[in-house]
Amino acid sequence: MWTSGRMSNAKNLFGLGISLYFWGLMDLTTTVLSGSARPLSEGQEDNLSDKLHQRMKRSWVWNQFFVLEEYTGTDPLYVGKLHSDMDRGDGSIKYILSGEGAGIVFTIDDTTGDIHAIQRLDREERSQYTLRAQALDRRTGRPMEPESEFIIKIQDINDNEPKFLDGPYVASVPEMSPVGTSVIQVTATDADDPTYGNSARVVYSILQGQPYFSVDSRTGLIRTALMNMDREAKEYYEVIIQAKDMGGQLGGLAGTTTVNITLSDVNDNPPRFPQKHYQMSVLESAPVSSTVGRVVAKDLDEGINAEMKYSLVDGDGLDVFDINTDPNYQVGIITVRKPLSFESKKSYTLKVEGANPHLEMRFLNLGPFRDTTTVHISVEDVDEPPVFEPSIYFVEVPEDVEIGTTIQIISAKDPDVTNNSIRYSIDRSSDPGRFFYVDITSGALMTARPLDREDLSWHNITVLAMELNNPSQVGSVSVTVKVLDVNDNAPEFARFYEAFVCENAKAGQLIQTVSAIDRDDPQEGQHFYYSLAPEAANNPNFTLRDNQDNTAWVLTRRSGFRQQEQNTFSLPILISDNGRPVLSSTGTLTVHVCSCDEEGMVMSCNAEAYVLPVSLSRGALIAILACIFVLLVLVLLILSMRRQRKQPYIIDEEENIHENIVRYDDEGGGEEDTEAFDIAAMWNPREAQLVVKNRQDMLPEIESLSRYVPQACVMDNNVHNYVLAKLYEADMDLWAPPFDSLQTYMFEGNGSVAESLSSLQSVTTDSDQSYDYLTDWGPRFKKLAEMYGATDSSGALW
């Protein structure tokens, strides 16, 4: 039988034997019988089976050892002893150890069976080892005992302190929480054996964080320990918790962790305005929705508890201003709600309220969570552009209106207190055709060119109004001009008509349906009347029938048409409209006589020509080509002679010197300069528009914005105003001829011997003018002296 030796290890802290002795029954399959270690024979196996149901007395048996962890001695640690009943002490039995840690952690004396630990053991790394023991005959190597399994358990000692595996901790608790409010639970673990002694029994305590927080010694639950903790006074707390094993007794091991606790915000602070009065200003020209200023109510809370809602609760500007809340910065933004006018009202007073929209009922006793302030807003005056009344114009004008007719009076005024004078003009980009003109002082909108509804039926022009003392202030208004229709276009054929009549046509046969168009658009609709022109009223060949639906039929009046007699007829048709006055035009219908088959299908519309066949020889063709070549040569010769005649004769510079014409290309526009400002237009501008000739190099209308006309020059005289307007237009229009140019003459003016050559102060007649002084000017003026100087009979100058 396997037995274990009694352990007498003096190093055992508890003085106990390592091996455990106990009575027990072993499985028959693992029982080793005393005597020989030879294998059982067949007969012996039968005898063994006969004894299975017999109760047998067993020797001492074992199955586990105990050894303390963390052995620090230098010698191997004795664990226990293995012994077989077969061992007689003569060394014939050899013990073998196998399994977990055999030969590495544990060794066995193969003669005595003593087991030793040769490494330091740690229960927290491994709490037990399972090994197998076997006794062999040292001489033959045969097993003397069946292999048996046993366990070596590592006995725990308090060598591990408690640890907070999840630390450090972060927690939060609402401010103003009642005493005892749970914050967080911390847990420490001890690697020692919780089933053996108090090594793993942990007790919690607080080392730092009092008197604000406390901890349950058994569960590690942290609670608030002080009432009315205010986040606004102190927000962050660092709490240190200790866990100690051995039930907190002296000598126990301890571990600590840090708990960072934050007081979360609650709405326990009402908002307050730092100022009870705000002073702001805004320009009267500020557009709607523009910002006037900002107000802010301070709230010591944060997040949703600090959200603010601003509103206007009183004041005389409730309908003029508005206030919005900026959700990012929690400020109230005052904006313009309606247009401002310094002339109407110069200041406003508003009462602004700021309130928390999210309240907590338990803190309502701390006061009303709203506050008010007063805002004074001053409106500042600015120089505003002229304002038109009304703000838009609609004018209807007949297209036959006379040039210069006033179609509308445009009115604007300065909204400022100064009430400056206004000058009017047309934005030429809105009237590129220059059909209209506006009087610079009165704002009278007049026609400047004939209107034609058929070309342009609508005109959208923009009239500008400028302050005379401040040209930068310009207002504008839209003027829509509808050109009304008058009957000024005669009807005409809708297209070119060409009819065909068969030679075998019968009288009264329809040969063509005609229709007309009219560019006019009468309100009662178009209606055309058709008839033959007076010169064709008694036409013997064709007749016309008016269908009264704006169409007419052309019918044959007779039969028996012949191509050889006449193959084409022209039928004039008179077309009249229903306008006032009635307008008419004559259209010509061309009728071709054609030969047709019996079914009336056109076969040929050309008269047969009698042509005699002619055959030309090769010689005749050559002669004809030769004649054509001669004719071409003659024509080229004649053209060459005419070209030579057109070349001017070369005139000797000395001959006929007084007949030479000197031309200067840099002079003015010649006779057209007199047409720029007709004197008749100065007395009656409207009548002058009817008789003055239109210059080909100048548009009839120019901008009339007298921006640089001094106030002192503005008079009520119509002629004066017209001259000023035209003068300004000529100055501002860079493309209106004549163009100003600067000519430099190196032989004239101050510093020249010729001085000024201007004829403005010359005598009225040439008879009294003497040019003898030209000879004194030097060789540069020799030619001029020869032209105008006096000569004697011999030809010499004198």
Buried (B, 14 or more C-beta within 10 A) or exposed (E): BBBBBEBEBEEBEEEEBBBBEEEEEBEEEEBBEEEEBEEEEEEEEEEEEEEEEEEEEEEBBBBBBBBBBEBEEEEBBBBBBBBBBBBEEEEBBBBBBEBBBBEEBBBBEBBBBBBBBEEEBBBBEEBBBEBBBBBBBBEEEEBBBBEBEBBBEBBBBBBBBBBBEEBBBEBBBBBBBEEEBEBBBBBBBBBBBBEEBBBBBBBBBBEBBEEBBBBEBEEBBBBBBEEEBBBEEEBEBEBBBBBBBBEBEEEBBBBBBBBEBBBBBBBBBBBBBEEEEBEBEBBBBBEEEEEBBBBBBBBBBBEEBBBBBBBBEEBEBBEBBBBBBEEEEBBBBBBBBEEBBBEEEBEBEBBBBBBBEEBBEEBEEEEEBBBBBBBBBEBEBEBBBBBBEEEEBEBEBBBBBEBBBBBBEBBBBBBBEEEBEBBBBBBBEBBEBBBBBBBBBBBBBBBBBEBBBBEEBEBEBBBBBBBBEBEEBBBBBBBEBEBBBBBBBBBBBEEEBEBBBBBBBEEEBEBBEBBBBBBBBBEEEBBBBBBBBEEBEEBEBBBBEEEEEBBBBBBBEEBEBEBEEEBEBEBBBBBBBBBEEEBBBBBEBBBBBBBBEEEEEEEEBEBEEEEEEEEEEEEEEEEEEEEEEEEEEEEEEEEEEEEEEEEEEEEEEEEEEEEEEEEEEEEEBEEBEEEBBBEBBBEBBBBBBEEBEEBEEBBBBBBBBBBEBEEEEBEEEBEEBBBBBBBBBBBBBEEBBBEEEEEEEEEBEEEBEBEEEEEEEEEEEEEEEEEEEBBEBEEEBBEBBBEBBEEEEEEEEE
